[in-house]
Amino acid sequence: MFSSAFRRYLPVLDWGRNYNKDSFSNDMIAAVIVTIMLIPQSLAYALLAGLPPEMGLYASILPIILYAIFGTSRALAVGPVAVVSLMTAASIGQIAESGTAGYAIAALTLAMLSGGILLLMGVFRLGFLANFLSHPVIAGFITASGVLIASSQLKHILGVDAKGHTLVEIVISIGSHLGEVNWVTLVIGVCATAFLFWVRKGLKPLLLGMGAKPRVADVITKAGPVAAVVVTTAVVWLLGLEQSGVKIVGAVPQSLPPLTMPSFSSELLGSLFVPALLISVIGFVESVSVAQTLAAKKRQRIDPDQELIGLGAANLGAAFTGGFPVTGGFSRSVVNFDAGAETPAAGAYTAVGLAIAAVSLTPLIFFLPKATLAATIIVAVLSLVNFSILKHSWNYSKSDFTAVSATILLTLGFGVETGVSAGVLLSIGLYLYKTSRPHIAEVGLVPGTEHFRNINRHEVLTKPEMLTIRIDESLYFANARFLEDYIYDRAVGDEALQHVVLQCSAVNEVDLSALESLEAINHRLEDAGIKLHLSEVKGPVMDRLKRSHFLEDLTGQVFLSQFHAQEELAPLTSSPVEKASA
């Protein structure tokens, strides 16, 4: 038992027992490919977060190793991602000025808080809380974030100083500096962006058409951003373009991740708690959705609660080794999976590759133009933008469309924290509204069967002395009065009515408020000379009802099936023809 619990919290002990040479070979190949991809991405996402580029590398070393030990996904690649980097910049930008020591310390503290929140959620199995972020809200938030991220990087493409955390602020700020555009920077940025778009869409088909093997073509395509980095760095260095105003990365420390200490200031912790909570939940939802998708392809499974612990450990690692908040990234995880990664060890090997890069390659990026990193970010995040969700949600569900559109508009107009918070609150509010007015159908017997269907959709058999109502929702405090009013309105003035049957086939829960409503319905119908019956009550619901006096006071009976209730209370004889379902 102890050994089993130990393996639950340390999944490395599970997959590590069966690790072999084939796994090592496949993991190493995947690690090389992901490392090539991750070097420019890490630098770019640090830029997006408003942090020194080396912090992007640091956030991709120890966090990956810790996730490999504590995480359950065999293919998830952990590190800085676009959305979390944007949220980091928005959170700490309100507390300190970018480029200052206070800004970096705030990033470390944010990672520590996020790691602590994720760790506690995992230990107490609170992963279900992420379910309050509905898919429409997540889709809307990611789409709006992609637009915000891409627009925020235009200043680096144009070579101007611009600020802002909302789309309006960014557009106004960039517009006011258009007269200061650095044309050399613009040429570099536009060329790098165009090249990276071509690499993403056209390079692999070209290589395959030239006879290259799929694996070779894939590796070369993934190395596209590295090629852009190498070429633009060389051009700036050879032509001395930094003298022409092209902004470059500059000196990057040539070292392994340092041991750092976040701030424990109560004021700073209080200011960052809500942003850390939002980053934790958003990061977890993004990470676990990717992990589950990839695991399903190999008929594997992940443990969401253990994923919280793995991501929590990764963020704590980032906080104490010079990083910032991290999570599982979609693009690099897919690359890791497609490259043949078999175990989380691939992530550990990637960390080793990045550590080598941090020690030996950082002097080579001194002349790397920030416009190239901005191009890398823009190309990466525009794939996240999906405005088709608006059309799809409009056609399928107007309430989901409301949640999506509100999340997009509020995120663009007021920032990421306001957008995602409003989206969550709106989703919960719409859910409560819908469930407070559940679908209730009056049903009758379909001729020649034992099935009961909506009288407004089918030609069915009914008797005037018996009313059968099917409630298509669990009964709780928000909808109990709605059911009461429906039954009273239907029963008033119906002199022939003798029996009301509540068909409970869709009722999974009856809370105390709903129980009191059922008792009130029972008493009021009794006063009117009408008996109340129940049918098709589920076992857990019946167990709960048995712990009350309701069943003893019930004027009617509880039937195993609605057909039995019909046969005993009001037998039917005629058989009209069924009408097609609407």
Residue pairs with C-beta under 8 A, 6 or more apart in sequence:
6 13
7 13
7 14
8 303
8 306
9 70
9 306
9 309
10 69
10 70
11 69
11 70
11 71
11 72
11 303
11 306
11 310
11 344
12 68
12 69
12 70
12 344
15 74
15 343
15 344
16 343
19 343
19 345
22 342
23 342
23 343
23 345
24 345
26 340
26 341
26 342
26 346
27 340
27 341
27 342
27 343
27 345
27 346
27 349
28 346
28 349
29 339
29 340
30 336
30 339
30 340
30 341
30 346
31 341
31 346
31 347
31 349
31 350
31 352
31 353
32 353
33 218
33 219
33 222
33 335
33 336
33 339
34 77
34 332
34 335
34 336
34 339
34 341
34 346
34 350
35 350
35 353
35 354
35 357
36 219
36 222
36 223
36 226
37 222
37 223
37 225
37 226
37 331
37 332
37 335
38 60
38 77
38 79
38 332
38 350
38 354
39 57
39 226
39 229
39 354
39 357
39 361
40 225
40 226
40 228
40 229
40 372
40 373
40 376
41 56
41 79
41 80
41 225
41 329
41 332
41 376
41 380
42 53
42 56
42 57
42 59
42 60
42 79
42 80
42 354
43 53
43 56
43 57
43 249
43 365
43 368
43 373
44 56
44 373
44 374
44 376
44 377
44 380
45 56
45 80
45 81
45 82
45 85
45 377
46 52
46 53
46 54
46 55
46 56
46 57
46 59
46 80
46 85
46 324
47 53
47 56
47 156
47 370
47 373
47 374
47 377
48 82
48 85
48 86
48 89
48 149
48 152
48 153
48 377
49 55
49 56
49 80
49 85
49 86
49 88
49 89
49 107
49 324
50 88
50 89
50 92
50 93
50 98
50 99
50 103
51 88
51 98
51 103
51 104
51 107
51 324
52 104
52 252
53 249
53 252
53 365
53 373
54 252
54 253
54 322
54 358
54 362
55 104
55 107
55 322
55 323
55 324
56 80
57 257
57 354
57 357
57 358
57 362
58 257
58 258
58 318
58 321
58 322
58 323
58 358
59 79
59 80
59 111
59 318
59 322
59 323
59 324
59 326
60 79
60 80
60 323
60 326
60 350
60 351
60 354
61 256
61 257
61 321
61 351
61 354
61 355
61 358
62 257
62 317
62 318
62 321
62 323
62 351
63 78
63 79
63 314
63 315
63 317
63 318
63 323
63 326
64 77
64 78
64 79
64 314
64 347
64 348
64 350
64 351
64 354
65 317
65 347
65 348
65 351
66 310
66 313
66 314
66 316
66 317
67 76
67 78
67 310
67 311
67 313
67 314
67 328
67 344
67 347
68 344
68 345
68 347
68 348
69 310
69 313
69 344
70 306
70 309
70 310
70 313
70 314
71 78
71 306
71 307
71 310
71 311
71 314
71 344
72 291
72 301
72 302
72 303
72 306
72 307
72 310
73 291
73 294
73 295
73 302
73 307
73 328
73 333
73 344
74 294
74 295
74 298
74 300
74 341
74 342
74 343
74 344
75 291
75 294
75 295
75 333
75 336
75 337
75 341
75 346
76 287
76 290
76 291
76 294
76 328
76 333
76 336
76 344
76 347
77 328
77 329
77 332
77 333
77 335
77 336
77 347
77 350
78 287
78 310
78 311
78 314
78 326
78 327
78 328
78 329
78 347
79 326
79 329
79 332
80 323
80 324
80 326
80 329
81 283
81 286
81 326
81 327
81 328
81 329
81 330
82 145
82 146
82 149
82 377
82 380
82 381
82 384
83 141
83 142
83 145
83 149
83 282
83 286
83 384
83 416
84 279
84 282
84 283
84 325
84 326
84 327
85 324
86 145
86 148
86 149
86 152
86 416
87 145
87 275
87 278
87 279
87 282
87 325
87 416
87 417
88 107
88 110
88 279
88 324
88 325
89 98
89 165
90 165
90 275
90 415
90 416
90 417
91 106
91 110
91 272
91 275
91 276
91 279
91 417
92 103
92 106
92 107
92 110
92 272
93 103
93 165
94 271
95 102
95 103
95 106
95 268
95 271
95 272
96 102
96 103
96 105
96 106
97 103
105 262
105 263
106 263
106 268
106 272
107 323
107 324
107 325
108 260
108 261
108 262
108 263
108 318
108 319
108 320
108 322
108 323
108 324
109 262
109 263
109 268
109 269
109 272
109 319
110 272
110 275
110 276
110 279
110 324
110 325
111 262
111 315
111 316
111 318
111 319
111 323
111 324
111 325
111 326
112 262
112 315
112 316
112 319
112 320
113 269
113 272
113 273
113 276
114 276
114 279
114 280
114 283
114 312
114 315
114 325
115 311
115 312
115 313
115 314
115 315
115 316
115 317
115 318
115 319
116 312
116 316
117 276
117 277
117 280
117 312
118 280
118 283
118 284
118 308
118 309
118 311
118 312
118 315
119 308
119 309
119 312
119 313
119 316
120 126
120 312
121 127
121 129
121 280
121 284
121 305
121 308
121 312
122 305
122 306
122 307
122 308
122 309
122 310
122 312
123 309
125 305
126 305
126 308
127 284
127 288
127 304
127 305
127 307
127 308
129 281
130 281
130 284
130 285
130 288
132 424
132 427
132 428
133 281
133 282
133 285
133 420
133 423
133 424
133 427
134 400
134 403
134 427
136 389
136 393
136 400
136 401
136 403
136 404
136 407
136 427
137 403
137 404
137 407
137 420
137 423
137 424
137 426
137 427
138 282
138 285
138 286
139 386
139 389
139 404
140 389
140 403
140 404
140 405
140 406
140 407
140 408
140 411
140 419
140 423
141 282
141 407
141 408
141 411
141 416
141 419
141 420
141 423
142 286
142 384
142 386
143 384
143 385
143 386
143 387
143 389
143 408
144 407
144 408
144 409
144 411
144 412
144 416
144 419
145 381
145 384
145 411
145 416
146 381
146 382
146 383
146 384
146 385
147 167
147 385
147 412
148 166
148 167
148 170
148 411
148 412
148 416
149 377
149 378
149 381
150 377
150 378
150 381
150 382
150 385
151 167
151 170
151 171
151 174
152 164
152 170
153 374
153 375
153 377
153 378
154 162
154 170
154 174
154 374
155 161
155 162
155 173
155 174
155 177
155 374
156 185
156 189
156 247
156 370
156 371
156 373
156 374
157 185
157 186
157 189
157 190
157 193
157 371
157 374
157 375
157 378
158 174
158 177
158 178
158 181
158 182
158 185
158 186
158 189
159 180
159 181
159 182
159 184
159 185
159 186
159 189
159 245
159 246
159 247
159 371
160 174
160 177
160 178
160 180
160 181
160 182
161 177
161 180
162 170
162 173
162 174
162 176
162 177
163 169
163 170
163 173
164 170
164 171
164 172
164 173
165 415
165 416
166 412
166 413
166 414
166 415
167 412
167 413
168 412
168 413
182 244
182 245
182 246
184 241
184 244
184 245
184 246
185 245
185 246
185 247
185 369
185 371
186 371
188 232
188 235
188 236
188 241
188 246
188 369
188 371
188 372
189 369
189 371
189 372
189 374
189 375
191 232
192 228
192 232
192 371
192 372
192 375
192 376
193 375
193 378
193 379
195 224
195 227
195 228
196 224
196 225
196 228
196 375
196 376
196 379
197 379
199 221
199 224
199 225
199 227
199 228
200 221
200 224
200 379
200 383
203 217
203 220
203 221
203 224
204 217
204 218
204 220
204 221
207 216
207 217
207 220
207 221
208 214
208 217
212 220
218 338
218 339
222 335
225 376
228 372
228 375
228 376
229 365
229 368
229 372
229 376
232 368
232 369
232 371
232 372
233 364
233 365
233 367
233 368
233 369
233 372
234 367
235 241
236 242
236 246
236 248
236 367
236 368
236 369
237 367
241 369
242 248
242 367
246 369
246 371
247 369
247 370
247 371
248 366
248 367
248 368
248 369
248 370
249 365
249 366
249 367
249 368
249 369
249 370
249 373
250 366
251 366
252 362
252 363
252 365
252 366
253 362
254 358
254 359
254 360
254 362
254 363
255 358
255 359
256 355
256 358
256 359
257 321
257 322
257 323
257 355
257 358
258 321
258 322
259 320
259 321
260 319
260 320
260 321
260 322
261 320
262 319
262 320
263 269
274 417
275 417
276 325
278 416
278 417
278 420
278 421
279 325
282 420
283 311
283 325
283 326
283 327
283 328
284 307
284 308
284 311
284 327
286 327
286 328
286 330
287 307
287 311
287 327
287 328
288 302
288 304
288 307
288 328
290 328
290 329
290 330
290 333
290 334
291 302
291 307
291 328
291 333
292 302
294 333
294 334
294 337
295 301
295 302
297 337
311 326
311 327
311 328
314 326
314 327
315 325
315 326
317 323
318 324
318 325
318 326
331 380
331 383
336 346
336 347
336 350
341 347
389 404
390 401
390 404
390 405
390 408
393 400
393 401
393 403
393 404
394 401
399 430
399 433
399 434
402 426
402 430
403 423
403 426
403 427
403 430
406 422
406 423
406 426
407 419
407 420
407 422
407 423
407 426
408 419
410 418
410 419
410 422
410 423
411 418
411 419
411 420
411 423
412 419
432 478
435 473
435 474
435 476
435 478
435 479
436 478
436 479
436 482
437 479
437 482
438 471
438 472
438 473
438 479
438 482
438 483
439 472
439 473
440 469
440 470
440 471
440 472
440 483
440 486
441 454
441 455
441 456
441 469
441 470
441 472
442 454
442 455
442 456
442 467
442 468
442 469
442 470
442 490
443 452
443 453
443 454
443 455
443 460
443 468
443 469
443 470
443 503
443 562
444 452
444 453
444 455
444 458
444 460
444 461
444 462
444 468
445 451
445 452
445 460
445 461
445 462
445 563
445 566
445 572
446 452
446 453
446 458
446 460
446 461
446 578
447 459
447 460
447 461
447 575
447 576
447 577
447 578
448 575
450 561
450 563
452 460
452 468
452 470
452 503
452 562
452 563
452 566
453 460
453 581
454 470
455 462
456 582
457 579
457 581
457 582
458 578
458 579
458 581
459 576
459 577
459 578
459 579
460 576
460 578
461 572
461 574
461 575
461 576
462 468
463 570
463 572
464 494
464 496
464 497
465 496
465 497
465 498
465 499
465 569
465 570
466 497
466 498
466 499
466 500
466 501
466 566
466 569
466 570
467 490
467 491
467 494
467 497
467 499
467 500
467 501
468 501
468 503
468 535
468 562
468 565
468 566
469 486
469 487
469 490
469 500
469 501
469 502
469 503
470 503
470 505
470 506
471 483
471 502
471 503
471 504
471 506
471 507
472 506
473 479
473 506
473 507
474 506
474 507
474 508
474 509
474 510
475 483
475 507
475 509
475 510
475 511
475 514
475 517
475 518
476 509
476 510
476 511
476 513
476 514
477 511
477 512
477 513
477 514
479 514
480 513
480 514
480 516
480 517
481 517
483 514
483 517
483 521
484 517
484 520
484 521
487 500
487 521
487 525
488 521
488 524
491 497
491 500
491 525
491 528
491 530
497 530
498 529
498 530
498 531
499 530
499 531
499 533
499 556
499 569
499 570
500 525
500 530
500 531
500 532
500 533
501 533
501 534
501 535
501 556
501 559
501 562
501 565
501 569
502 532
502 533
502 534
502 535
503 535
503 536
503 562
504 534
504 535
504 536
504 537
504 538
504 541
505 535
505 536
505 538
505 562
507 537
507 538
507 541
508 538
508 540
508 541
509 540
509 541
510 518
510 541
510 544
510 545
515 545
515 548
515 550
518 550
519 550
519 553
521 532
522 532
522 550
522 553
522 554
522 555
523 553
525 531
525 532
525 555
526 532
526 555
531 555
531 556
532 554
532 555
532 556
533 554
533 556
533 557
533 558
533 559
533 565
533 569
534 554
534 556
534 557
534 558
534 559
535 558
535 559
535 560
535 561
535 562
535 564
535 565
536 559
536 560
536 561
536 562
537 545
537 558
542 558
545 551
551 558
557 565
557 568
559 565
559 568
566 572
